[in-house]
C-alpha cells in the first residue's frame, strides 16, 4: 500500500517510516514541515530506498497539501504531525491550535477530496486527563478531560477525525498512546533531556517532588502497533497503545542516573549523578498520573510491547552515548533550553 506519513521526520513519525521501509513492502511519502523538532538524521537509514519519498509540506497549507496528496494517491494517511510539548503549549498555545486542530482539519478535507482508503490519527493518552494513583487505567471508553493547551488541541483533533468518519463516511481509526521514548527523541523531553544533561554533569531538574506517574512505551514497539492498526484495525475504532511500564518521574530520572554512571563512567565533577537532581517548581496543571489499558489492541490484533522498560531504557541511554553526532548540534544551536527549565 501507499502510506502518507505526516510528521515523518519527528520522533514517532521517523520510527514509523523506518519500520515501514525496513520491515514491510509498503511505499512511503513522508510529509514534514521541518520544525525545530524535525531531524534529517532520523530517516537517513532509509532515505535511499526506492519506496521512500520526502516532501516538505506544512499541513496548515491547504493548497500544497492537496496537491501533493493528489499526486501520490495514498491508500493510508497516518497523521502524526503535531506540536507536542506541554510546556511550550502553556507558553504559546496559538501554534498548537493552528497545527493540531486546523492542520488536522485540512488533512481530513484533503483526504476526502482524494478518496483516501484509510485515515489513521495518532493521538495521546493526555486527552483523558489525570488519574488518581489508585484509579483504573484508561480504556478507550474513558471520557475526555484534557487539562493543558496541548492535550485540549489533541482532544479537538480526535473529535474532528471521528466526526469526519461519522458524517462523511471516511474510514478512520484513532490510536492513543502513552509516553514514548527511544532513539532520536528530541532532547527537550524528560528521558533524552536528563540523559544528555547527566552525561555533561549538569543539574537535573525534576518538577515538584517527581511523584507524577507516566506509562512508558518504547517508540519502535509503538511504530509496530501503528502500522498494525492501519493495516488491520476495525473502521471507526480507537485503540490504546501502552507499554505496561508505569514509573514516577523521579524513578525514571534516578534510573537514568544509574545507567549513565554505569555506561559512561564518573560525571565530569566526579559525583554520582543522583546528586545532580534538583526539584523545581511544578508545572501549572501538571497531571498526576497516566495509565493505559491496552487489552483491546492485544485481544483484537495480537499486539504486545517487546521491550521491558529496563531493557528499552538501557538501549536508549546507550544510543545517546553512541550518537552524540545527532544530539550535540541540537543543544549547541539553542534548540533546547540548556538551563533545564523544561524538565518534562
ROLO-408435 format. One line per field, with one value per residue (C-alpha): x, z, y; residue number from 1. Coordinates in steps of 0.25 Angstrom, whole numbers, plus 5000, padded with zeros to 4 digits. Example, Ala and Ser with C-alpha at 12.3 -4.5 7.8 and 13.67 -1.06 7.14 Angstrom:
! residues 2
xx	5049/5055
zz	5031/5029
yy	4982/4996
k	1/2
END
This chain:
! residues 344
xx	5000/5004/5006/5006/5012/5011/5022/5031/5044/5039/5042/5030/5028/5042/5041/5029/5036/5048/5039/5030/5043/5051/5040/5029/5027/5019/5022/5024/5022/5028/5022/5028/5029/5043/5040/5051/5048/5050/5063/5069/5077/5065/5061/5075/5076/5064/5065/5072/5060/5053/5040/5043/5040/5040/5033/5034/5019/5012/4999/4993/4996/4983/4987/5001/4995/4984/4994/5004/4993/4986/5000/5003/4989/4991/4984/4986/4989/4996/4995/5006/5010/5007/5012/5014/5022/5013/5022/5022/5007/5006/5016/5009/4996/4993/5003/4997/4983/4987/4995/4988/4974/4974/4985/4976/4964/4972/4977/4963/4958/4969/4967/4952/4956/4966/4957/4968/4965/4968/4971/4979/4980/4991/4988/4992/4987/4987/4973/4967/4972/4978/4977/4978/4989/4978/4969/4967/4975/4970/4961/4956/4943/4949/4943/4952/4957/4969/4976/4986/4986/4994/4984/4972/4977/4979/4965/4959/4966/4962/4947/4949/4954/4943/4933/4938/4937/4922/4918/4925/4928/4943/4950/4956/4964/4970/4981/4984/4998/5005/5019/5029/5044/5055/5066/5064/5056/5057/5065/5054/5046/5049/5057/5067/5068/5072/5081/5089/5090/5095/5106/5110/5110/5099/5088/5076/5062/5050/5036/5031/5035/5036/5023/5016/5014/5014/5014/5026/5025/5038/5036/5039/5028/5019/5023/5019/5006/5002/5005/4997/4985/4986/4986/4976/4969/4954/4948/4943/4950/4960/4972/4980/4995/5003/5016/5011/5022/5017/5028/5029/5037/5047/5049/5052/5062/5069/5069/5076/5086/5090/5091/5099/5109/5110/5111/5119/5127/5128/5122/5131/5130/5133/5120/5109/5099/5087/5093/5091/5076/5069/5054/5048/5034/5023/5017/5003/4992/5002/4994/4997/4996/4994/4992/4988/4979/4983/4974/4967/4979/4984/4971/4967/4981/4991/5000/5009/5021/5034/5043/5043/5045/5058/5063/5058/5063/5077/5077/5072/5083/5094/5088/5091/5105/5108/5101/5106/5107/5092/5088/5100/5097/5083/5087/5098/5088/5080/5068/5068/5067/5080/5077/5067/5055/5047/5049/5037
zz	5000/4999/5013/5014/5028/5033/5043/5038/5042/5056/5067/5066/5051/5047/5055/5047/5034/5038/5041/5028/5019/5027/5031/5021/5006/5006/4999/5008/5005/5017/5019/5029/5031/5037/5050/5061/5065/5051/5048/5035/5043/5048/5034/5028/5029/5019/5011/4999/4997/4984/4993/5001/4997/5005/5003/5011/5013/5025/5028/5030/5015/5009/4995/4996/5004/4994/4982/4988/4992/4979/4972/4982/4983/4997/5002/5016/5023/5036/5043/5053/5050/5063/5073/5085/5097/5108/5114/5100/5099/5112/5108/5094/5091/5078/5070/5076/5072/5058/5055/5063/5060/5047/5041/5045/5038/5026/5025/5027/5016/5006/5010/5006/4993/4988/4994/5003/5007/5022/5031/5044/5054/5064/5078/5093/5106/5111/5105/5116/5127/5141/5149/5163/5168/5171/5159/5148/5135/5123/5114/5100/5107/5117/5116/5111/5121/5115/5125/5116/5103/5097/5101/5098/5084/5082/5088/5078/5066/5071/5071/5057/5052/5058/5053/5038/5040/5044/5035/5022/5023/5023/5028/5041/5052/5065/5074/5087/5093/5106/5107/5097/5098/5090/5079/5072/5083/5083/5095/5101/5107/5120/5116/5106/5114/5126/5119/5111/5124/5132/5122/5123/5138/5139/5149/5146/5148/5153/5154/5168/5176/5164/5168/5155/5148/5134/5126/5117/5103/5094/5081/5072/5079/5076/5062/5060/5067/5058/5045/5050/5053/5040/5033/5041/5051/5050/5043/5053/5065/5075/5081/5093/5092/5105/5110/5123/5130/5140/5147/5155/5148/5160/5158/5143/5146/5156/5147/5136/5146/5150/5135/5131/5143/5139/5124/5123/5136/5146/5144/5140/5154/5160/5168/5166/5156/5166/5174/5162/5163/5167/5170/5163/5164/5158/5144/5144/5143/5144/5142/5153/5146/5133/5131/5118/5118/5105/5105/5093/5083/5089/5088/5074/5067/5076/5079/5091/5094/5092/5101/5116/5122/5127/5114/5106/5115/5115/5100/5099/5108/5101/5088/5093/5098/5084/5075/5080/5066/5066/5078/5081/5069/5074/5088/5083/5073/5085/5081/5095/5107/5113/5127/5129/5131/5123/5130/5125
yy	5000/5015/5021/5036/5039/5053/5058/5047/5053/5055/5045/5035/5038/5035/5022/5018/5022/5013/5002/5003/5003/4993/4983/4984/4985/4998/5011/5023/5038/5046/5060/5069/5084/5083/5090/5091/5076/5070/5064/5058/5048/5041/5036/5035/5020/5018/5031/5023/5013/5014/5012/5025/5039/5052/5065/5078/5082/5089/5083/5097/5100/5094/5096/5090/5078/5076/5076/5066/5057/5057/5054/5042/5036/5029/5017/5021/5035/5033/5046/5049/5063/5071/5081/5072/5079/5082/5094/5100/5099/5107/5118/5119/5112/5118/5110/5097/5101/5104/5091/5081/5086/5094/5085/5072/5079/5082/5068/5062/5070/5067/5052/5053/5060/5049/5038/5032/5018/5020/5032/5028/5038/5037/5043/5043/5038/5052/5055/5046/5055/5052/5039/5037/5027/5016/5018/5008/5011/5018/5010/5014/5018/5027/5041/5052/5062/5070/5079/5086/5094/5083/5072/5080/5082/5067/5065/5074/5067/5054/5059/5064/5051/5043/5053/5052/5037/5038/5050/5047/5032/5034/5021/5026/5019/5026/5022/5028/5025/5026/5034/5029/5028/5023/5027/5040/5046/5061/5066/5075/5063/5056/5044/5050/5063/5056/5047/5058/5067/5055/5052/5066/5066/5077/5079/5070/5078/5070/5076/5077/5064/5055/5048/5049/5035/5032/5019/5018/5011/5008/5016/5004/4996/5008/5008/4993/4996/5008/5000/4988/4997/5004/4990/4982/4991/4992/5004/5015/5009/5014/5006/5010/5007/5006/5000/4994/5002/5012/5019/5032/5043/5042/5027/5030/5041/5032/5020/5029/5034/5020/5015/5027/5025/5010/5012/5025/5025/5037/5050/5062/5067/5053/5052/5041/5046/5045/5056/5065/5064/5077/5079/5091/5098/5089/5091/5098/5088/5076/5063/5053/5040/5034/5019/5011/4999/4992/4980/4983/4984/4971/4963/4969/4970/4962/4973/4974/4982/4974/4983/4984/4998/4993/4988/4999/5010/5004/5003/5017/5023/5015/5021/5035/5031/5026/5036/5050/5054/5055/5062/5071/5081/5082/5086/5095/5102/5106/5098/5092/5100/5096/5103/5091/5099/5089/5076/5068
k	1/2/3/4/5/6/7/8/9/10/11/12/13/14/15/16/17/18/19/20/21/22/23/24/25/26/27/28/29/30/31/32/33/34/35/36/37/38/39/40/41/42/43/44/45/46/47/48/49/50/51/52/53/54/55/56/57/58/59/60/61/62/63/64/65/66/67/68/69/70/71/72/73/74/75/76/77/78/79/80/81/82/83/84/85/86/87/88/89/90/91/92/93/94/95/96/97/98/99/100/101/102/103/104/105/106/107/108/109/110/111/112/113/114/115/116/117/118/119/120/121/122/123/124/125/126/127/128/129/130/131/132/133/134/135/136/137/138/139/140/141/142/143/144/145/146/147/148/149/150/151/152/153/154/155/156/157/158/159/160/161/162/163/164/165/166/167/168/169/170/171/172/173/174/175/176/177/178/179/180/181/182/183/184/185/186/187/188/189/190/191/192/193/194/195/196/197/198/199/200/201/202/203/204/205/206/207/208/209/210/211/212/213/214/215/216/217/218/219/220/221/222/223/224/225/226/227/228/229/230/231/232/233/234/235/236/237/238/239/240/241/242/243/244/245/246/247/248/249/250/251/252/253/254/255/256/257/258/259/260/261/262/263/264/265/266/267/268/269/270/271/272/273/274/275/276/277/278/279/280/281/282/283/284/285/286/287/288/289/290/291/292/293/294/295/296/297/298/299/300/301/302/303/304/305/306/307/308/309/310/311/312/313/314/315/316/317/318/319/320/321/322/323/324/325/326/327/328/329/330/331/332/333/334/335/336/337/338/339/340/341/342/343/344
END
